[in-house]
Amino acid sequence: MAKRKTTTKKVSTAKSTKKTLKQKFIFVTGGVVSSIGKGLTAASLGALLEGRGHKVTIMKFDPYLNVDPGTMSPLQHGEVYVTEDGAETDLDLGHYERFTSALMNRSNSVSTGQIYDTVLNRERRGDYLGGTVQVIPHITEEIKARIYEAAQGSEIILVEIGGTVGDIESQPFLEAIRQMRIDVGQENSVLVHVTYVPYIAAAGELKSKPTQHSVKELREIGLQPDFLVCRSEKVIDDNLKAKIGLFCSVKPENVIAAQDSRFIYEVPLALHREKLDELIVARLGLSAGKLNMKGWQNLVKILGNPSHTVKIGVVGKYVDLKESYKSLHEALVHGGVANNARVEIIYVDSEKVTDKTVHSLLGKVDGILVPGGFGTRGVEGKITAIKYAREKRVPFFGICFGMQLSAIEFARNVCGIKDATSREFHAENKRTGNFVIDSMAEQRGVINKGGTMRLGAFPCAIASGSRAYQVYKASSIMERHRHRFEFNNKYKDLFEKNGMMASGICKERDLVEIVELPDHPWFVGVQFHPEFKSKPLAPHPLFVHFVKASLKKK
């Protein structure tokens, strides 16, 4: 009989090189209805954790197939928020930047379209070696990879999953975070589920059944929430918390009541009163740190009891959905707080503004603002509003498209160029006409609309002695852009001769960034979007000074 050969398996005595994972992941999902406040919850929690000394970042997954919201109507999806690196993103990234010091970039906003585009391009290159490409593992692995990419450099990443649990579009994202919770360990991840607890007036009570069903949907795909943030119109008492906790397998103390707040900036304070940040820090084994909320408390105090009120007329064409101007709205609020004032924003449909109606629509406002936009609809109404502000000496602020239209109005009614216009309103091959606003050479012939504009932060040199210099108190600034057309420098000398000053220039490309009328109480147009850099605790100076001028006019 042949002797059996035996082998001895060597066991390594070296210490494991695998480090304990310290990075923490907080996943935020939503149930019952859309627009429940997941973004505000994530932003507020980020503010609280940052206030405790932790470095955070926040990202958003959107379930739509568009690559980004850049080509979507603001009336459908709200504003397009632009990051420093030029990404066109979901408006929730505005909340993230306003509530925290984290700087968002293109990795912080991801859509289903981006995920599938990446995976399909890899398949076309043959990267999958002939294998069958499937939602699991290929789509889910790409989703997880995006989370790890966005998390780089932070101690805690909050990941908001767009849509509502139960939607077919959100399923790959929920499956991906189910896998991730296994990958990183339960001790390094938390699932916060935001739900709605409706008040039935006829019965005179709050109903928890929608929340129960929403959690049931989550549990069917293998996700058990650690915390429930329950939105409601009425107070959720301890008895209802206990009932919700019992039916949803969540500790009663982890059921967080989130009654409707007067102002969005109360939300961090409300969540702190419910001890959400304290509970999450303990759950993740993080240091609690000392939290200072004085800045937020003072902010809410001024919002609730301001010394002054000022009316600002915003003349635009997306006024049917206020989310279209979300950052602008908030920047005006910030400017008001800096002046101890409540800003009453009156949205005016630019299509209704004519020479006959302008006084009735804008005669009682203290300041006029024309925001960004695209296309010819409502243009003449905006120009009429700008003319009214200039002639009646009402403080005026033009942003992006609003700045361009202020230049056209000035050319027509002050410089005598009656056919002054923008290339945007005509075909590219039209060669005749006074194009006060024109396209840059590299923009001509561009067919694709998505991601092809002048996007992101660019430098601007400010002329000393100008109003812009008084506002910024700096000779050089960086601001974010989102536009395709520019001021035509051929008209700059003529404008300055007639009293309009180009006070801000992007020197590297010789582009006009700021125009102003020195002999007007406050007339400023900017090519960029300052609203994207305004924060409640650090208001943008342009909005602070615009509101101040409007108060003075009042």
Phi and psi in degrees as a GROMACS rama.xvg file:
@    title "Ramachandran Plot"
@    xaxis  label "Phi"
@    yaxis  label "Psi"
@TYPE xy
-69.3812  138.733  ALA-2
-72.0879  130.034  LYS-3
-72.5931  131.62  ARG-4
-83.491  129.275  LYS-5
-112.005  147.304  THR-6
-123.931  146.065  THR-7
-107.895  123.965  THR-8
-78.4867  124.911  LYS-9
-76.4773  133.021  LYS-10
-107.544  123.224  VAL-11
-70.6935  135.658  SER-12
-100.686  0.690631  THR-13
-70.0938  148.49  ALA-14
-68.5772  144.115  LYS-15
-62.8562  136.397  SER-16
-89.9989  -2.61389  THR-17
-74.1302  120.26  LYS-18
-85.261  147.778  LYS-19
-66.2438  130.565  THR-20
-69.2397  124.449  LEU-21
-106.074  -21.9639  LYS-22
-66.3871  137.645  GLN-23
-113.795  147.259  LYS-24
-124.693  126.295  PHE-25
-118.147  116.713  ILE-26
-100.101  132.919  PHE-27
-119.445  118.793  VAL-28
-119.205  168.115  THR-29
-133.759  149.175  GLY-30
-139.42  170.123  GLY-31
78.4478  -64.1959  VAL-32
-138.76  162.112  VAL-33
-80.9332  171.896  SER-34
54.4296  38.6666  SER-35
-82.7312  -16.3102  ILE-36
109.807  27.1521  GLY-37
-62.5306  -42.5976  LYS-38
-62.469  -43.6888  GLY-39
-67.7854  -36.3332  LEU-40
-63.4982  -46.5754  THR-41
-62.8326  -44.7186  ALA-42
-63.7956  -42.8476  ALA-43
-67.0304  -41.2716  SER-44
-65.367  -38.5007  LEU-45
-60.1029  -41.8873  GLY-46
-62.7039  -41.4218  ALA-47
-67.6817  -43.2947  LEU-48
-67.7269  -37.8963  LEU-49
-65.1209  -39.5128  GLU-50
-62.7684  -22.6463  GLY-51
-89.5208  5.66509  ARG-52
97.7463  10.8871  GLY-53
-100.815  144.166  HIS-54
-87.1981  117.195  LYS-55
-119.446  159.099  VAL-56
-141.561  162.258  THR-57
-136.194  140.852  ILE-58
-132.28  159.492  MET-59
-127.727  130.803  LYS-60
-103.437  125.132  PHE-61
-110.005  132.07  ASP-62
-82.3473  0.797253  PRO-63
-77.7667  161.297  TYR-64
-86.5476  -8.76774  LEU-65
-60.6945  145.136  ASN-66
-66.499  -38.1196  VAL-67
-155.427  172.014  ASP-68
-79.1651  4.31859  PRO-69
-59.4844  -29.2899  GLY-70
-102.035  6.03891  THR-71
-94.397  146.95  MET-72
-66.8219  133.36  SER-73
-59.6952  -23.2151  PRO-74
-71.9258  -18.4966  LEU-75
-94.8613  -42.3322  GLN-76
-120.323  0.646359  HIS-77
83.3363  -170.976  GLY-78
-66.4443  158.617  GLU-79
-98.1829  117.48  VAL-80
-91.1825  136.975  TYR-81
-113.125  131.562  VAL-82
-91.3901  171.572  THR-83
-57.7828  -37.1815  GLU-84
-87.1999  9.20603  ASP-85
88.4529  17.6551  GLY-86
-82.6436  136.462  ALA-87
-90.8112  117.169  GLU-88
-130.648  176.417  THR-89
-67.3944  150.154  ASP-90
-64.4038  -20.7599  LEU-91
-62.4249  -25.5921  ASP-92
-64.5556  -25.6632  LEU-93
-64.1339  -43.5962  GLY-94
-59.9342  -43.9098  HIS-95
-59.0144  -45.0052  TYR-96
-73.6473  -33.7648  GLU-97
-70.1138  -34.653  ARG-98
-89.135  -17.7611  PHE-99
-131.996  176.373  THR-100
-95.4925  1.94085  SER-101
-65.1487  136.802  ALA-102
-98.8497  116.645  LEU-103
-78.7681  152.705  MET-104
-142.143  -173.469  ASN-105
-63.5585  -20.5869  ARG-106
-75.4459  -12.7471  SER-107
-88.0319  -5.18912  ASN-108
-132.494  113.928  SER-109
-130.709  134.599  VAL-110
-113.05  163.408  SER-111
-57.1319  -38.8857  THR-112
-57.0312  -42.775  GLY-113
-64.2477  -42.6345  GLN-114
-61.6934  -51.453  ILE-115
-67.1324  -36.4108  TYR-116
-60.1915  -43.6046  ASP-117
-64.9257  -47.8807  THR-118
-66.0338  -41.5315  VAL-119
-68.4619  -35.4232  LEU-120
-64.8723  -37.628  ASN-121
-65.5459  -40.6344  ARG-122
-62.0382  -40.5113  GLU-123
-64.7175  -32.3627  ARG-124
-78.7502  -11.1907  ARG-125
84.72  19.8411  GLY-126
-66.4972  -19.9373  ASP-127
-95.0149  12.3443  TYR-128
53.346  39.795  LEU-129
82.4089  1.00977  GLY-130
-73.0829  161.613  GLY-131
-75.9112  125.972  THR-132
-88.937  125.671  VAL-133
-134.056  164.778  GLN-134
-59.5992  -45.8923  VAL-135
-112.832  117.15  ILE-136
-103.411  -8.41201  PRO-137
-68.9347  -46.9845  HIS-138
-68.0165  -45.8344  ILE-139
-65.4013  -36.1508  THR-140
-66.4267  -36.8619  GLU-141
-67.5597  -38.2544  GLU-142
-61.56  -45.6296  ILE-143
-63.9781  -39.2139  LYS-144
-61.8986  -37.9302  ALA-145
-65.5444  -36.1414  ARG-146
-65.3842  -46.438  ILE-147
-62.7612  -37.3152  TYR-148
-63.809  -46.3287  GLU-149
-67.769  -27.0485  ALA-150
-77.1188  -13.7408  ALA-151
-56.0478  131.858  GLN-152
87.9591  -3.978  GLY-153
-115.135  157.951  SER-154
-87.1813  -36.1143  GLU-155
-131.358  132.706  ILE-156
-118.238  129.36  ILE-157
-98.7804  128.644  LEU-158
-117.254  112.795  VAL-159
-94.9996  126.578  GLU-160
-96.9264  115.387  ILE-161
-68.0953  166.279  GLY-162
82.3609  -168.317  GLY-163
-123.102  137.86  THR-164
-56.1221  130.33  VAL-165
110.761  -21.8249  GLY-166
-68.851  138.669  ASP-167
-65.8937  -31.3827  ILE-168
-66.3623  -28.6138  GLU-169
-86.1037  -10.464  SER-170
-58.2168  -42.9233  GLN-171
-61.0996  -35.1362  PRO-172
-69.0243  -40.4858  PHE-173
-67.1044  -38.5755  LEU-174
-63.9391  -39.4985  GLU-175
-63.4109  -42.1376  ALA-176
-74.7541  -25.2411  ILE-177
-62.0455  -45.0713  ARG-178
-64.6813  -41.2658  GLN-179
-63.4812  -36.1499  MET-180
-64.2088  -29.5527  ARG-181
-75.4872  -43.1791  ILE-182
-60.4121  -47.0533  ASP-183
-91.2765  -14.6998  VAL-184
94.3962  142.368  GLY-185
-60.7827  -28.6733  GLN-186
-71.8068  -12.6206  GLU-187
-112.556  8.91277  ASN-188
-142.118  150.878  SER-189
-136.987  140.664  VAL-190
-112.748  118.259  LEU-191
-107.698  121.143  VAL-192
-109.649  122.416  HIS-193
-97.8468  123.826  VAL-194
-129.93  176.155  THR-195
-119.299  130.08  TYR-196
-111.299  99.2766  VAL-197
-73.8052  150.696  PRO-198
-102.687  120.842  TYR-199
-95.7572  106.162  ILE-200
-60.0691  -40.878  ALA-201
-61.7775  -36.7544  ALA-202
-88.1409  -18.595  ALA-203
70.1748  30.4772  GLY-204
-151.097  160.688  GLU-205
-82.4998  145.455  LEU-206
-116.353  127.073  LYS-207
-95.6525  -7.47441  SER-208
-58.612  -42.3945  LYS-209
-58.2631  -37.9851  PRO-210
-65.29  -42.3758  THR-211
-59.4636  -44.8911  GLN-212
-66.8074  -35.9636  HIS-213
-64.8678  -43.2062  SER-214
-66.6711  -36.3312  VAL-215
-58.8568  -41.2423  LYS-216
-59.8099  -42.4723  GLU-217
-64.5367  -44.9946  LEU-218
-67.3025  -27.3986  ARG-219
-66.0784  -24.0126  GLU-220
-104.693  13.2089  ILE-221
91.6542  17.4263  GLY-222
-114.593  126.076  LEU-223
-113.77  116.62  GLN-224
-66.5261  143.597  PRO-225
-89.5722  -31.4004  ASP-226
-135.44  144.648  PHE-227
-117.511  123.862  LEU-228
-102.44  109.814  VAL-229
-101.78  106.071  CYS-230
-74.597  139.763  ARG-231
-160.308  162.49  SER-232
-86.5688  -23.373  GLU-233
-117.936  169.088  LYS-234
-68.8639  132.182  VAL-235
-96.2194  112.156  ILE-236
-84.281  176.457  ASP-237
-64.9201  -32.7758  ASP-238
-64.1691  -43.1568  ASN-239
-69.6725  -36.8836  LEU-240
-58.6809  -44.379  LYS-241
-63.6943  -40.5237  ALA-242
-63.8496  -46.5277  LYS-243
-61.7422  -43.96  ILE-244
-60.9471  -41.461  GLY-245
-62.713  -47.2282  LEU-246
-78.1736  -17.4588  PHE-247
-110.108  5.3176  CYS-248
57.5319  42.7976  SER-249
-124.703  138.307  VAL-250
-57.8186  138.755  LYS-251
-55.3824  -36.6967  PRO-252
-70.1143  -16.89  GLU-253
-91.9049  2.96778  ASN-254
-92.0644  109.466  VAL-255
-99.5006  120.294  ILE-256
-78.0612  129.922  ALA-257
-131.478  75.8242  ALA-258
-69.0019  148.83  GLN-259
-51.7405  133.228  ASP-260
-99.7658  156.167  SER-261
-67.0534  -39.142  ARG-262
-131.356  148.496  PHE-263
-64.4366  -24.1241  ILE-264
-79.267  -0.470163  TYR-265
-84.2489  -17.4038  GLU-266
-59.988  -45.8407  VAL-267
-57.3425  -40.1192  PRO-268
-66.6597  -40.1556  LEU-269
-64.9226  -44.0983  ALA-270
-66.9323  -34.9074  LEU-271
-65.8796  -39.5895  HIS-272
-62.3035  -30.032  ARG-273
-85.0308  1.35712  GLU-274
66.6265  25.6134  LYS-275
-61.8665  -46.9012  LEU-276
-63.4093  -40.8612  ASP-277
-63.1839  -43.9185  GLU-278
-67.1553  -39.7308  LEU-279
-70.0131  -40.5987  ILE-280
-59.1847  -43.7836  VAL-281
-66.2732  -41.622  ALA-282
-62.4246  -34.9562  ARG-283
-92.9385  -0.418092  LEU-284
69.7358  33.6645  GLY-285
-99.7725  158.149  LEU-286
-68.0551  139.758  SER-287
-73.4255  -37.0244  ALA-288
66.1509  169.864  GLY-289
-102.319  122.042  LYS-290
-95.4439  128.288  LEU-291
-115.785  113.553  ASN-292
-109.194  16.447  MET-293
-59.7004  -40.1906  LYS-294
-59.4833  -45.6641  GLY-295
-67.8685  -38.4974  TRP-296
-64.3466  -42.953  GLN-297
-64.86  -39.1908  ASN-298
-59.2524  -49.3843  LEU-299
-66.4724  -35.0955  VAL-300
-61.5584  -45.1074  LYS-301
-67.1195  -41.3303  ILE-302
-61.0148  -36.7519  LEU-303
-81.8286  -24.8117  GLY-304
-144.335  66.1686  ASN-305
-74.6673  158.51  PRO-306
-83.5008  -23.504  SER-307
-136.107  165.113  HIS-308
-133.069  138.115  THR-309
-135.354  141.173  VAL-310
-103.507  124.536  LYS-311
-117.215  124.142  ILE-312
-91.6013  119.33  GLY-313
-102.558  112.488  VAL-314
-98.9549  106.061  VAL-315
-145.477  -176.142  GLY-316
-115.857  0.293374  LYS-317
-110.092  31.5599  TYR-318
-72.1121  -11.8634  VAL-319
-72.1455  -19.1391  ASP-320
-131.101  107.251  LEU-321
-63.2567  -23.7328  LYS-322
-63.2908  -17.5246  GLU-323
-63.3703  -25.8895  SER-324
-121.903  38.2188  TYR-325
-57.8055  -53.4045  LYS-326
-63.9015  -37.5844  SER-327
-62.8905  -46.7913  LEU-328
-56.5997  -48.8217  HIS-329
-66.5789  -37.6267  GLU-330
-63.4448  -36.671  ALA-331
-66.5804  -39.4683  LEU-332
-60.658  -44.3427  VAL-333
-61.2779  -44.0076  HIS-334
-61.36  -35.2368  GLY-335
-67.0316  -45.1072  GLY-336
-58.9584  -40.5416  VAL-337
-62.8183  -24.0064  ALA-338
-105.595  14.6408  ASN-339
53.7671  43.675  ASN-340
-135.062  150.327  ALA-341
-94.4099  126.338  ARG-342
-93.4059  116.496  VAL-343
-93.0364  110.175  GLU-344
-92.3444  121.952  ILE-345
-109.134  108.986  ILE-346
-83.1781  127.205  TYR-347
-118.968  124.012  VAL-348
-69.1684  117.065  ASP-349
-62.9132  -23.9226  SER-350
-69.8206  -17.5595  GLU-351
-94.0857  -4.19396  LYS-352
-89.865  119.929  VAL-353
-135.388  175.193  THR-354
-57.8089  -31.2743  ASP-355
-81.7236  -29.3838  LYS-356
-102.064  -13.5727  THR-357
-57.9028  -40.2951  VAL-358
-69.9525  -39.5548  HIS-359
-68.0097  -31.0038  SER-360
-84.0927  -32.9449  LEU-361
-122.284  1.27835  LEU-362
-65.5258  -21.9997  GLY-363
-105.139  5.39875  LYS-364
-89.0642  157.348  VAL-365
-97.8726  -14.0124  ASP-366
-156.53  152.268  GLY-367
-123.577  131.21  ILE-368
-126.13  129.52  LEU-369
-112.35  113.182  VAL-370
-85.7305  -174.084  PRO-371
-69.6798  166.465  GLY-372
173.772  179.642  GLY-373
-140.189  153.442  PHE-374
86.1472  175.915  GLY-375
-91.3215  -15.1514  THR-376
-63.9251  125.911  ARG-377
79.6316  4.64606  GLY-378
-63.1515  -47.6262  VAL-379
-63.9918  -32.2587  GLU-380
-66.0729  -40.0231  GLY-381
-65.2244  -42.6267  LYS-382
-62.6714  -39.4967  ILE-383
-63.1118  -40.6182  THR-384
-64.4468  -39.4513  ALA-385
-65.7753  -43.2293  ILE-386
-60.1536  -42.4233  LYS-387
-60.4675  -45.9445  TYR-388
-63.4436  -40.3666  ALA-389
-68.4606  -46.759  ARG-390
-74.8054  -36.2117  GLU-391
-88.1048  0.224016  LYS-392
59.5504  39.2403  ARG-393
-88.5447  132.304  VAL-394
-49.664  129.477  PRO-395
-127.471  139.564  PHE-396
-133.357  116.893  PHE-397
-109.786  129.309  GLY-398
-118.295  124.45  ILE-399
56.9936  -104.183  CYS-400
-59.5153  -35.0246  PHE-401
-63.141  -36.9772  GLY-402
-67.5923  -43.1595  MET-403
-62.5704  -41.2028  GLN-404
-70.3798  -30.2614  LEU-405
-66.5245  -32.5306  SER-406
-69.7068  -41.1877  ALA-407
-65.2292  -43.5367  ILE-408
-60.7427  -42.4324  GLU-409
-65.3985  -40.6206  PHE-410
-64.0995  -41.9125  ALA-411
-71.0687  -46.6034  ARG-412
-102.029  -10.6528  ASN-413
-117.006  -44.523  VAL-414
-85.9103  -9.71027  CYS-415
80.4524  16.4739  GLY-416
-94.5712  86.5724  ILE-417
-64.1361  -26.611  LYS-418
-100.016  18.5518  ASP-419
-56.3143  135.463  ALA-420
-156.529  -175.457  THR-421
-117.934  145.309  SER-422
-58.4782  -26.6983  ARG-423
-60.3865  -27.9119  GLU-424
-88.1821  1.14946  PHE-425
-135.571  166.301  HIS-426
-68.2728  148.366  ALA-427
-58.9057  -29.5763  GLU-428
-84.238  -0.871352  ASN-429
-73.2819  120.705  LYS-430
-103.141  -19.4389  ARG-431
-99.6566  149.318  THR-432
125.227  162.677  GLY-433
-95.5255  92.1465  ASN-434
-86.9744  86.0482  PHE-435
-64.4499  -33.2533  VAL-436
-113.28  122.869  ILE-437
-131.718  166.414  ASP-438
-87.1248  147.285  SER-439
-71.5359  156.039  MET-440
-55.6639  -40.5565  ALA-441
-74.1355  -12.39  GLU-442
-88.8951  -17.6349  GLN-443
-70.6162  131.503  ARG-444
86.7447  -0.384683  GLY-445
-68.659  126.753  VAL-446
-98.0963  -50.5784  ILE-447
-67.1163  135.014  ASN-448
-90.5539  -33.3025  LYS-449
-72.4976  126.499  GLY-450
65.6015  22.0253  GLY-451
-111.877  3.56611  THR-452
-83.4512  -178.126  MET-453
-79.616  107.433  ARG-454
-123.287  142.08  LEU-455
96.8243  -169.071  GLY-456
-83.328  134.067  ALA-457
-134.653  150.631  PHE-458
-77.9881  153.416  PRO-459
-141.188  126.978  CYS-460
-93.1155  132.077  ALA-461
-107.986  134.028  ILE-462
-71.3829  133.121  ALA-463
-67.208  145.657  SER-464
84.6693  -7.12692  GLY-465
-83.5785  165.96  SER-466
-64.255  -37.2976  ARG-467
-59.4499  -38.2669  ALA-468
-67.4619  -39.0774  TYR-469
-62.5076  -35.7744  GLN-470
-72.2318  -52.6707  VAL-471
-81.859  -26.8648  TYR-472
54.4434  40.3063  LYS-473
-155.21  152.05  ALA-474
-94.2764  -10.7811  SER-475
-143.894  133.734  SER-476
-135.281  168.606  ILE-477
-127.27  127.294  MET-478
-136.155  159.165  GLU-479
-93.8064  142.201  ARG-480
-120.61  155.203  HIS-481
-158.189  86.2861  ARG-482
-164.617  165.477  HIS-483
-113.74  -20.9418  ARG-484
-115.211  155.54  PHE-485
-132.871  161.937  GLU-486
-64.4001  134.402  PHE-487
-84.0628  113.209  ASN-488
-62.854  -15.3538  ASN-489
-62.5806  -21.1831  LYS-490
-101.523  -0.82895  TYR-491
-61.7987  -46.4464  LYS-492
-62.1362  -40.5553  ASP-493
-64.7918  -41.1563  LEU-494
-62.6713  -46.2109  PHE-495
-66.4017  -33.6257  GLU-496
-63.6109  -32.7879  LYS-497
-95.3675  3.77918  ASN-498
109.401  1.41971  GLY-499
-101.837  124.041  MET-500
-99.062  133.764  MET-501
-88.7725  95.4143  ALA-502
-94.8996  -6.63473  SER-503
-135.553  127.307  GLY-504
-130.764  134.685  ILE-505
-85.2365  97.8571  CYS-506
-64.835  -34.7607  LYS-507
-64.1772  -21.319  GLU-508
-128.168  5.3319  ARG-509
52.6893  53.671  ASP-510
-115.422  136.14  LEU-511
-75.0126  125.923  VAL-512
-108.331  -31.0763  GLU-513
-137.109  133.84  ILE-514
-123.749  151.418  VAL-515
-154.957  158.912  GLU-516
-108.907  105.796  LEU-517
-61.8189  -28.6173  PRO-518
-93.2558  11.2785  ASP-519
-104.914  148.68  HIS-520
-53.1848  -40.8875  PRO-521
-169.949  101.264  TRP-522
-135.927  101.71  PHE-523
-133.406  132.638  VAL-524
-122.77  134.098  GLY-525
-124.96  140.358  VAL-526
-77.6457  -18.5351  GLN-527
-97.0309  -174.811  PHE-528
-117.39  86.5355  HIS-529
-66.4896  -20.8762  PRO-530
-61.6338  -24.3703  GLU-531
-71.5848  -13.971  PHE-532
-113.645  10.3351  LYS-533
-89.5524  138.167  SER-534
-127.636  152.191  LYS-535
-59.7846  -35.1511  PRO-536
-95.3934  -0.590076  LEU-537
-147.65  74.0989  ALA-538
-61.5226  147.366  PRO-539
-70.5247  133.493  HIS-540
-59.6657  -31.3224  PRO-541
-63.8554  -39.9705  LEU-542
-73.2979  -35.9087  PHE-543
-60.4611  -46.7397  VAL-544
-74.0799  -33.5525  HIS-545
-64.463  -46.0341  PHE-546
-64.2773  -39.7484  VAL-547
-60.8194  -43.8041  LYS-548
-65.5331  -37.6734  ALA-549
-67.1571  -37.7186  SER-550
-64.3014  -40.7144  LEU-551
-64.2285  -39.6497  LYS-552
-63.7039  -40.0262  LYS-553
